[in-house]
Amino acid sequence: MNQYLVVSAIGEDRPGIVSELSKTIVDLGGNIADSRMTVLGGEFALILLISGSWDVISKMEESIPDLQKRLRLTIITKRTDPSAAKARGVPYLVDVVAMDHPGIVSKVAGFLSTRGINIQDMDTQSYAAAHTGTPMFSLTMTVSVPAEQSISELRDEFTAFCDELNLDAVLEPTKD
């Protein structure tokens, strides 16, 4: 029976981090079941879900001090149950674009939270608009809408909420 370990790491970006880390996981007999990786500023950040037998997960945990030193990363681990991460509800995509200003993530997350909607995945980006250079912000989320939630009511409330904040937004079912 597989065990699961969440690994979160951050460190100065450089080539080879993913190669070295994934090789270590495979060499210990583990498998990367899920992952998210990105560069933020000059820092590389990742979060992995590693699966393996209990002894593989124990070996992985024991290897962390060496990995931190060798890869020059700050690493945090936590054992988890994969069923705890599974979405309970209907998956929807939330896509928001607006002129950048403080509080967009907080307000959208608050709107969703008060309706019992869980954020499963989120990606944000700041950028300059083409031609004008206006500071822009985009937010993309995959959320889990409770099955009992009326989608038409939710969509109407979300549209009104976004109009009030001058956010261009879409709420639609995921296509996966």
TORPA-4810 file (N, C-alpha, C, O; in nm, 3 decimals):
<nodes>
NODE_1_0.084_-0.118_0.000_0.000_0.000_0.000_0.088_0.125_0.000_0.181_0.137_0.081_M
NODE_2_0.059_0.216_-0.091_0.140_0.337_-0.102_0.118_0.434_0.013_0.007_0.447_0.065_N
NODE_3_0.225_0.500_0.050_0.224_0.611_0.145_0.250_0.736_0.062_0.296_0.727_-0.052_Q
NODE_4_0.222_0.853_0.118_0.239_0.977_0.043_0.310_1.081_0.127_0.288_1.094_0.248_Y
NODE_5_0.397_1.156_0.060_0.475_1.261_0.125_0.468_1.386_0.039_0.498_1.383_-0.080_L
NODE_6_0.427_1.497_0.101_0.430_1.626_0.032_0.566_1.688_0.061_0.608_1.695_0.176_V
NODE_7_0.633_1.733_-0.045_0.764_1.797_-0.033_0.752_1.937_-0.089_0.713_1.955_-0.205_V
NODE_8_0.786_2.035_-0.008_0.786_2.175_-0.051_0.929_2.224_-0.042_0.997_2.203_0.059_S
NODE_9_0.977_2.291_-0.148_1.115_2.338_-0.147_1.127_2.472_-0.217_1.052_2.504_-0.309_A
NODE_10_1.224_2.550_-0.171_1.253_2.680_-0.231_1.402_2.706_-0.222_1.467_2.671_-0.124_I
NODE_11_1.456_2.767_-0.327_1.597_2.803_-0.328_1.630_2.882_-0.453_1.548_2.895_-0.544_G
NODE_12_1.751_2.933_-0.455_1.794_3.013_-0.570_1.781_2.931_-0.698_1.824_2.816_-0.704_E
NODE_13_1.722_2.992_-0.800_1.701_2.923_-0.928_1.834_2.895_-0.997_1.923_2.980_-1.000_D
NODE_14_1.845_2.774_-1.052_1.961_2.735_-1.131_1.925_2.608_-1.207_1.837_2.533_-1.165_R
NODE_15_1.992_2.583_-1.317_1.966_2.459_-1.393_2.001_2.335_-1.311_2.096_2.336_-1.233_P
NODE_16_1.924_2.229_-1.330_1.957_2.100_-1.271_1.883_2.062_-1.145_1.892_1.947_-1.102_G
NODE_17_1.810_2.154_-1.085_1.741_2.122_-0.959_1.640_2.009_-0.979_1.642_1.911_-0.905_I
NODE_18_1.554_2.022_-1.078_1.451_1.921_-1.103_1.515_1.787_-1.138_1.470_1.683_-1.091_V
NODE_19_1.619_1.790_-1.219_1.688_1.666_-1.258_1.745_1.594_-1.136_1.726_1.474_-1.119_S
NODE_20_1.816_1.668_-1.052_1.879_1.607_-0.934_1.775_1.557_-0.833_1.789_1.448_-0.778_E
NODE_21_1.672_1.637_-0.810_1.569_1.598_-0.713_1.491_1.477_-0.763_1.470_1.382_-0.687_L
NODE_22_1.449_1.477_-0.889_1.371_1.364_-0.941_1.455_1.237_-0.946_1.402_1.128_-0.923_S
NODE_23_1.585_1.249_-0.976_1.673_1.131_-0.976_1.683_1.073_-0.836_1.681_0.951_-0.819_K
NODE_24_1.695_1.158_-0.735_1.701_1.110_-0.596_1.574_1.035_-0.560_1.581_0.929_-0.497_T
NODE_25_1.460_1.088_-0.599_1.331_1.024_-0.567_1.324_0.887_-0.632_1.285_0.789_-0.568_I
NODE_26_1.360_0.879_-0.760_1.358_0.750_-0.833_1.459_0.653_-0.773_1.429_0.536_-0.754_V
NODE_27_1.579_0.702_-0.744_1.683_0.616_-0.686_1.640_0.556_-0.552_1.682_0.446_-0.517_D
NODE_28_1.557_0.628_-0.477_1.507_0.578_-0.349_1.386_0.487_-0.367_1.338_0.427_-0.271_L
NODE_29_1.336_0.476_-0.491_1.222_0.389_-0.519_1.088_0.461_-0.517_0.983_0.397_-0.523_G
NODE_30_1.090_0.595_-0.510_0.967_0.672_-0.505_0.919_0.715_-0.641_0.985_0.695_-0.743_G
NODE_31_0.801_0.775_-0.642_0.739_0.822_-0.765_0.680_0.961_-0.740_0.620_0.985_-0.635_N
NODE_32_0.697_1.052_-0.837_0.633_1.184_-0.827_0.491_1.169_-0.880_0.470_1.155_-1.000_I
NODE_33_0.394_1.173_-0.791_0.254_1.154_-0.828_0.190_1.283_-0.877_0.100_1.279_-0.961_A
NODE_34_0.236_1.396_-0.827_0.181_1.526_-0.866_0.286_1.630_-0.834_0.364_1.613_-0.741_D
NODE_35_0.288_1.741_-0.910_0.387_1.844_-0.882_0.345_1.979_-0.937_0.266_1.988_-1.031_S
NODE_36_0.400_2.083_-0.876_0.388_2.220_-0.923_0.526_2.282_-0.903_0.585_2.270_-0.796_R
NODE_37_0.575_2.348_-1.005_0.707_2.411_-0.997_0.703_2.543_-1.071_0.636_2.556_-1.174_M
NODE_38_0.776_2.643_-1.018_0.780_2.773_-1.084_0.901_2.852_-1.036_0.963_2.819_-0.935_T
NODE_39_0.933_2.957_-1.109_1.035_3.052_-1.067_0.963_3.181_-1.030_0.886_3.235_-1.110_V
NODE_40_0.988_3.228_-0.910_0.930_3.353_-0.859_1.046_3.445_-0.826_1.125_3.417_-0.735_L
NODE_41_1.056_3.555_-0.900_1.175_3.640_-0.883_1.295_3.557_-0.922_1.296_3.497_-1.030_G
NODE_42_1.395_3.551_-0.838_1.512_3.468_-0.863_1.509_3.335_-0.789_1.609_3.264_-0.785_G
NODE_43_1.395_3.302_-0.731_1.383_3.179_-0.652_1.303_3.073_-0.725_1.202_3.103_-0.790_E
NODE_44_1.348_2.950_-0.715_1.277_2.833_-0.768_1.194_2.777_-0.654_1.244_2.759_-0.543_F
NODE_45_1.067_2.749_-0.680_0.979_2.693_-0.577_0.908_2.572_-0.634_0.868_2.570_-0.751_A
NODE_46_0.891_2.471_-0.550_0.820_2.351_-0.595_0.744_2.289_-0.481_0.776_2.307_-0.363_L
NODE_47_0.643_2.214_-0.522_0.570_2.130_-0.427_0.542_1.999_-0.500_0.493_1.999_-0.613_I
NODE_48_0.574_1.889_-0.435_0.561_1.756_-0.494_0.477_1.667_-0.405_0.476_1.684_-0.283_L
NODE_49_0.407_1.574_-0.466_0.343_1.466_-0.392_0.418_1.340_-0.434_0.410_1.298_-0.550_L
NODE_50_0.489_1.281_-0.340_0.568_1.161_-0.368_0.494_1.040_-0.312_0.444_1.042_-0.200_I
NODE_51_0.488_0.935_-0.392_0.425_0.811_-0.346_0.529_0.701_-0.342_0.627_0.702_-0.417_S
NODE_52_0.506_0.606_-0.252_0.595_0.491_-0.239_0.557_0.410_-0.117_0.471_0.448_-0.038_G
NODE_53_0.623_0.297_-0.102_0.599_0.213_0.015_0.645_0.287_0.141_0.714_0.389_0.132_S
NODE_54_0.605_0.237_0.256_0.640_0.305_0.381_0.790_0.323_0.395_0.835_0.426_0.446_W
NODE_55_0.870_0.223_0.352_1.015_0.234_0.367_1.075_0.336_0.269_1.174_0.402_0.301_D
NODE_56_1.015_0.349_0.151_1.061_0.450_0.055_1.036_0.590_0.111_1.123_0.677_0.103_V
NODE_57_0.918_0.610_0.166_0.885_0.741_0.224_0.976_0.771_0.343_1.020_0.885_0.359_I
NODE_58_1.005_0.671_0.426_1.097_0.690_0.538_1.237_0.726_0.489_1.301_0.816_0.544_S
NODE_59_1.285_0.657_0.383_1.416_0.689_0.326_1.417_0.831_0.271_1.516_0.903_0.285_K
NODE_60_1.307_0.871_0.209_1.297_1.007_0.154_1.309_1.109_0.267_1.383_1.207_0.256_M
NODE_61_1.235_1.086_0.375_1.241_1.178_0.490_1.383_1.184_0.548_1.430_1.292_0.585_E
NODE_62_1.450_1.069_0.556_1.586_1.065_0.609_1.686_1.136_0.518_1.789_1.184_0.565_E
NODE_63_1.657_1.143_0.388_1.749_1.204_0.292_1.739_1.356_0.286_1.821_1.421_0.221_S
NODE_64_1.640_1.415_0.352_1.614_1.559_0.341_1.733_1.645_0.384_1.768_1.737_0.310_I
NODE_65_1.798_1.621_0.497_1.913_1.707_0.533_2.022_1.707_0.425_2.078_1.812_0.393_P
NODE_66_2.053_1.590_0.370_2.154_1.583_0.264_2.106_1.655_0.138_2.183_1.728_0.074_D
NODE_67_1.978_1.635_0.102_1.922_1.702_-0.017_1.927_1.854_-0.002_1.963_1.925_-0.097_L
NODE_68_1.892_1.903_0.114_1.895_2.048_0.137_2.034_2.104_0.114_2.051_2.207_0.049_Q
NODE_69_2.132_2.034_0.166_2.270_2.080_0.152_2.319_2.068_0.008_2.376_2.162_-0.047_K
NODE_70_2.295_1.953_-0.053_2.343_1.927_-0.188_2.276_2.015_-0.292_2.341_2.063_-0.384_R
NODE_71_2.143_2.037_-0.279_2.069_2.114_-0.378_2.053_2.262_-0.339_1.997_2.341_-0.414_L
NODE_72_2.103_2.298_-0.221_2.093_2.436_-0.171_1.947_2.484_-0.170_1.914_2.591_-0.221_R
NODE_73_1.861_2.400_-0.112_1.719_2.428_-0.101_1.675_2.424_0.044_1.736_2.355_0.126_L
NODE_74_1.571_2.498_0.076_1.503_2.484_0.203_1.385_2.390_0.176_1.300_2.420_0.092_T
NODE_75_1.381_2.277_0.247_1.282_2.174_0.218_1.198_2.145_0.342_1.250_2.132_0.453_I
NODE_76_1.067_2.135_0.321_0.973_2.098_0.426_0.895_1.977_0.375_0.856_1.974_0.258_I
NODE_77_0.872_1.878_0.461_0.794_1.761_0.420_0.679_1.737_0.518_0.684_1.778_0.634_T
NODE_78_0.576_1.671_0.467_0.463_1.633_0.552_0.397_1.510_0.490_0.367_1.508_0.371_K
NODE_79_0.375_1.409_0.572_0.301_1.292_0.524_0.155_1.331_0.506_0.102_1.415_0.577_R
NODE_80_0.092_1.266_0.407_-0.047_1.299_0.378_-0.122_1.176_0.331_-0.062_1.072_0.301_T
NODE_81_-0.252_1.189_0.325_-0.340_1.087_0.272_-0.392_1.140_0.139_-0.449_1.249_0.136_D
NODE_82_-0.374_1.069_0.029_-0.416_1.123_-0.101_-0.565_1.151_-0.111_-0.607_1.239_-0.186_P
NODE_83_-0.646_1.078_-0.035_-0.790_1.101_-0.043_-0.827_1.236_0.017_-0.932_1.291_-0.018_S
NODE_84_-0.745_1.290_0.106_-0.773_1.421_0.167_-0.762_1.531_0.062_-0.825_1.636_0.077_A
NODE_85_-0.684_1.509_-0.043_-0.663_1.612_-0.145_-0.766_1.606_-0.257_-0.775_1.699_-0.337_A
NODE_86_-0.844_1.499_-0.263_-0.940_1.485_-0.372_-1.053_1.586_-0.358_-1.104_1.610_-0.248_K
NODE_87_-1.090_1.645_-0.469_-1.196_1.745_-0.469_-1.330_1.680_-0.439_-1.362_1.573_-0.491_A
NODE_88_-1.406_1.746_-0.356_-1.541_1.700_-0.327_-1.635_1.805_-0.384_-1.661_1.907_-0.320_R
NODE_89_-1.686_1.779_-0.501_-1.773_1.874_-0.566_-1.747_1.874_-0.716_-1.683_1.784_-0.770_G
NODE_90_-1.798_1.977_-0.781_-1.787_1.988_-0.926_-1.673_2.083_-0.960_-1.672_2.196_-0.911_V
NODE_91_-1.578_2.039_-1.043_-1.465_2.127_-1.075_-1.504_2.238_-1.173_-1.564_2.212_-1.278_P
NODE_92_-1.469_2.361_-1.138_-1.493_2.478_-1.222_-1.366_2.559_-1.236_-1.278_2.555_-1.149_Y
NODE_93_-1.357_2.632_-1.346_-1.244_2.720_-1.373_-1.288_2.863_-1.347_-1.394_2.905_-1.393_L
NODE_94_-1.208_2.938_-1.272_-1.229_3.080_-1.249_-1.113_3.151_-1.316_-0.997_3.123_-1.286_V
NODE_95_-1.144_3.242_-1.407_-1.041_3.316_-1.480_-1.072_3.465_-1.466_-1.180_3.510_-1.506_D
NODE_96_-0.978_3.541_-1.409_-0.998_3.683_-1.383_-0.883_3.762_-1.445_-0.767_3.723_-1.431_V
NODE_97_-0.915_3.873_-1.512_-0.814_3.965_-1.564_-0.860_4.106_-1.526_-0.978_4.138_-1.539_V
NODE_98_-0.766_4.188_-1.480_-0.801_4.325_-1.440_-0.677_4.412_-1.438_-0.564_4.362_-1.442_A
NODE_99_-0.699_4.543_-1.432_-0.586_4.631_-1.405_-0.538_4.595_-1.265_-0.618_4.577_-1.173_M
NODE_100_-0.407_4.586_-1.249_-0.351_4.540_-1.122_-0.378_4.640_-1.011_-0.358_4.761_-1.026_D
NODE_101_-0.425_4.587_-0.899_-0.441_4.665_-0.776_-0.445_4.568_-0.658_-0.483_4.452_-0.675_H
NODE_102_-0.407_4.613_-0.540_-0.404_4.524_-0.423_-0.542_4.468_-0.389_-0.643_4.537_-0.402_P
NODE_103_-0.545_4.342_-0.344_-0.666_4.283_-0.289_-0.747_4.194_-0.381_-0.848_4.139_-0.338_G
NODE_104_-0.706_4.178_-0.506_-0.785_4.097_-0.599_-0.796_3.952_-0.549_-0.906_3.898_-0.541_I
NODE_105_-0.683_3.891_-0.518_-0.685_3.751_-0.472_-0.767_3.739_-0.344_-0.849_3.648_-0.332_V
NODE_106_-0.745_3.828_-0.251_-0.816_3.823_-0.123_-0.967_3.833_-0.143_-1.042_3.757_-0.081_S
NODE_107_-1.011_3.924_-0.228_-1.155_3.943_-0.247_-1.219_3.825_-0.321_-1.327_3.781_-0.283_K
NODE_108_-1.152_3.775_-0.426_-1.207_3.660_-0.499_-1.209_3.537_-0.408_-1.308_3.464_-0.405_V
NODE_109_-1.100_3.514_-0.335_-1.095_3.399_-0.244_-1.202_3.412_-0.135_-1.263_3.312_-0.097_A
NODE_110_-1.224_3.533_-0.086_-1.328_3.554_0.015_-1.468_3.525_-0.040_-1.550_3.464_0.028_G
NODE_111_-1.494_3.569_-0.163_-1.623_3.541_-0.227_-1.646_3.390_-0.234_-1.754_3.342_-0.199_F
NODE_112_-1.545_3.317_-0.277_-1.557_3.172_-0.292_-1.573_3.103_-0.157_-1.657_3.015_-0.140_L
NODE_113_-1.492_3.144_-0.061_-1.494_3.083_0.072_-1.629_3.095_0.140_-1.676_2.999_0.202_S
NODE_114_-1.694_3.211_0.129_-1.823_3.231_0.196_-1.932_3.142_0.135_-2.039_3.127_0.194_T
NODE_115_-1.904_3.084_0.019_-2.001_2.995_-0.046_-1.959_2.848_-0.036_-2.015_2.761_-0.103_R
NODE_116_-1.858_2.821_0.048_-1.812_2.684_0.068_-1.739_2.625_-0.052_-1.732_2.503_-0.067_G
NODE_117_-1.684_2.712_-0.136_-1.613_2.667_-0.256_-1.464_2.660_-0.225_-1.405_2.758_-0.181_I
NODE_118_-1.405_2.544_-0.246_-1.264_2.520_-0.215_-1.177_2.547_-0.338_-1.210_2.504_-0.448_N
NODE_119_-1.066_2.617_-0.317_-0.970_2.641_-0.425_-0.876_2.522_-0.431_-0.809_2.490_-0.333_I
NODE_120_-0.872_2.455_-0.546_-0.786_2.338_-0.565_-0.650_2.376_-0.622_-0.548_2.315_-0.589_Q
NODE_121_-0.649_2.477_-0.709_-0.526_2.517_-0.777_-0.539_2.665_-0.812_-0.648_2.711_-0.848_D
NODE_122_-0.429_2.740_-0.801_-0.435_2.883_-0.833_-0.305_2.928_-0.895_-0.196_2.886_-0.855_M
NODE_123_-0.316_3.014_-0.995_-0.200_3.071_-1.061_-0.229_3.219_-1.082_-0.335_3.255_-1.132_D
NODE_124_-0.135_3.305_-1.046_-0.151_3.448_-1.068_-0.030_3.502_-1.143_0.078_3.444_-1.140_T
NODE_125_-0.052_3.614_-1.210_0.059_3.674_-1.284_0.033_3.823_-1.300_-0.079_3.865_-1.331_Q
NODE_126_0.137_3.902_-1.280_0.132_4.045_-1.309_0.211_4.067_-1.436_0.314_4.004_-1.459_S
NODE_127_0.162_4.158_-1.521_0.229_4.185_-1.648_0.188_4.322_-1.699_0.092_4.381_-1.649_Y
NODE_128_0.261_4.373_-1.797_0.228_4.501_-1.858_0.144_4.475_-1.982_0.177_4.389_-2.064_A
NODE_129_0.035_4.551_-1.996_-0.053_4.536_-2.112_0.023_4.574_-2.239_0.104_4.666_-2.240_A
NODE_130_-0.007_4.502_-2.346_0.054_4.533_-2.475_0.016_4.676_-2.515_-0.096_4.720_-2.488_A
NODE_131_0.104_4.744_-2.579_0.086_4.879_-2.635_0.081_4.989_-2.530_0.147_5.091_-2.547_H
NODE_132_0.005_4.971_-2.421_-0.009_5.080_-2.323_0.087_5.067_-2.205_0.122_5.167_-2.143_T
NODE_133_0.129_4.945_-2.174_0.214_4.923_-2.058_0.141_4.927_-1.925_0.204_4.922_-1.820_G
NODE_134_0.008_4.935_-1.929_-0.073_4.938_-1.806_-0.046_4.813_-1.722_-0.047_4.702_-1.776_T
NODE_135_-0.024_4.828_-1.591_-0.004_4.710_-1.506_-0.132_4.626_-1.501_-0.238_4.675_-1.463_P
NODE_136_-0.121_4.500_-1.539_-0.235_4.408_-1.542_-0.211_4.293_-1.447_-0.099_4.268_-1.404_M
NODE_137_-0.320_4.222_-1.414_-0.314_4.108_-1.323_-0.407_4.000_-1.376_-0.520_4.029_-1.414_F
NODE_138_-0.359_3.876_-1.378_-0.447_3.764_-1.414_-0.445_3.661_-1.302_-0.344_3.638_-1.236_S
NODE_139_-0.559_3.600_-1.283_-0.580_3.500_-1.178_-0.657_3.385_-1.241_-0.765_3.404_-1.298_L
NODE_140_-0.601_3.265_-1.231_-0.670_3.146_-1.280_-0.676_3.046_-1.166_-0.576_3.016_-1.102_T
NODE_141_-0.797_2.995_-1.140_-0.818_2.899_-1.032_-0.898_2.781_-1.083_-0.984_2.795_-1.170_M
NODE_142_-0.869_2.665_-1.028_-0.959_2.552_-1.039_-1.021_2.539_-0.901_-0.951_2.529_-0.801_T
NODE_143_-1.153_2.540_-0.897_-1.224_2.535_-0.770_-1.318_2.415_-0.768_-1.353_2.359_-0.872_V
NODE_144_-1.358_2.377_-0.648_-1.452_2.267_-0.630_-1.582_2.324_-0.575_-1.590_2.364_-0.459_S
NODE_145_-1.684_2.328_-0.661_-1.814_2.383_-0.624_-1.899_2.272_-0.563_-1.914_2.166_-0.624_V
NODE_146_-1.954_2.294_-0.443_-2.040_2.191_-0.383_-2.154_2.153_-0.478_-2.213_2.239_-0.543_P
NODE_147_-2.182_2.024_-0.486_-2.283_1.973_-0.579_-2.421_2.036_-0.557_-2.499_2.051_-0.652_A
NODE_148_-2.451_2.073_-0.433_-2.582_2.131_-0.405_-2.592_2.279_-0.443_-2.702_2.335_-0.441_E
NODE_149_-2.481_2.342_-0.477_-2.479_2.484_-0.515_-2.548_2.504_-0.650_-2.517_2.433_-0.746_Q
NODE_150_-2.638_2.599_-0.659_-2.703_2.635_-0.785_-2.601_2.710_-0.871_-2.558_2.820_-0.835_S
NODE_151_-2.563_2.651_-0.983_-2.462_2.712_-1.070_-2.513_2.844_-1.129_-2.436_2.940_-1.139_I
NODE_152_-2.638_2.850_-1.168_-2.689_2.975_-1.227_-2.687_3.088_-1.124_-2.652_3.201_-1.158_S
NODE_153_-2.725_3.059_-0.999_-2.718_3.160_-0.893_-2.574_3.202_-0.867_-2.544_3.320_-0.855_E
NODE_154_-2.486_3.103_-0.859_-2.345_3.131_-0.835_-2.288_3.218_-0.947_-2.219_3.316_-0.920_L
NODE_155_-2.318_3.183_-1.070_-2.267_3.259_-1.184_-2.319_3.403_-1.180_-2.243_3.497_-1.205_R
NODE_156_-2.448_3.422_-1.149_-2.505_3.557_-1.139_-2.438_3.638_-1.028_-2.402_3.754_-1.047_D
NODE_157_-2.421_3.575_-0.910_-2.357_3.644_-0.797_-2.212_3.678_-0.830_-2.165_3.786_-0.797_E
NODE_158_-2.142_3.584_-0.894_-2.001_3.606_-0.928_-1.988_3.719_-1.031_-1.899_3.803_-1.020_F
NODE_159_-2.075_3.720_-1.129_-2.072_3.825_-1.231_-2.096_3.962_-1.167_-2.025_4.058_-1.198_T
NODE_160_-2.195_3.972_-1.079_-2.225_4.099_-1.011_-2.107_4.141_-0.922_-2.069_4.259_-0.920_A
NODE_161_-2.049_4.046_-0.851_-1.933_4.071_-0.766_-1.818_4.127_-0.849_-1.757_4.227_-0.811_F
NODE_162_-1.788_4.063_-0.961_-1.676_4.105_-1.046_-1.704_4.240_-1.112_-1.613_4.322_-1.125_C
NODE_163_-1.828_4.264_-1.154_-1.864_4.393_-1.213_-1.841_4.506_-1.112_-1.791_4.612_-1.147_D
NODE_164_-1.879_4.481_-0.987_-1.863_4.580_-0.881_-1.716_4.616_-0.860_-1.683_4.730_-0.828_E
NODE_165_-1.626_4.517_-0.878_-1.482_4.539_-0.857_-1.407_4.570_-0.987_-1.285_4.584_-0.986_L
NODE_166_-1.480_4.582_-1.096_-1.420_4.608_-1.228_-1.321_4.498_-1.268_-1.211_4.526_-1.315_N
NODE_167_-1.364_4.373_-1.249_-1.285_4.256_-1.287_-1.351_4.190_-1.407_-1.472_4.171_-1.408_L
NODE_168_-1.272_4.156_-1.507_-1.322_4.080_-1.620_-1.304_3.934_-1.582_-1.190_3.889_-1.565_D
NODE_169_-1.413_3.858_-1.570_-1.402_3.723_-1.516_-1.495_3.624_-1.584_-1.597_3.660_-1.642_A
NODE_170_-1.454_3.497_-1.573_-1.532_3.386_-1.627_-1.536_3.276_-1.521_-1.437_3.249_-1.454_V
NODE_171_-1.652_3.214_-1.508_-1.671_3.097_-1.423_-1.733_2.990_-1.513_-1.847_3.004_-1.557_L
NODE_172_-1.656_2.884_-1.540_-1.705_2.782_-1.630_-1.657_2.643_-1.588_-1.556_2.631_-1.519_E
NODE_173_-1.730_2.538_-1.629_-1.684_2.403_-1.593_-1.549_2.373_-1.656_-1.519_2.419_-1.766_P
NODE_174_-1.468_2.296_-1.585_-1.340_2.257_-1.644_-1.367_2.157_-1.755_-1.469_2.088_-1.757_T
NODE_175_-1.275_2.150_-1.847_-1.293_2.063_-1.964_-1.217_1.932_-1.952_-1.207_1.857_-2.049_K
NODE_176_-1.162_1.902_-1.835_-1.088_1.776_-1.816_-1.185_1.664_-1.788_-1.144_1.550_-1.769_D
</nodes>
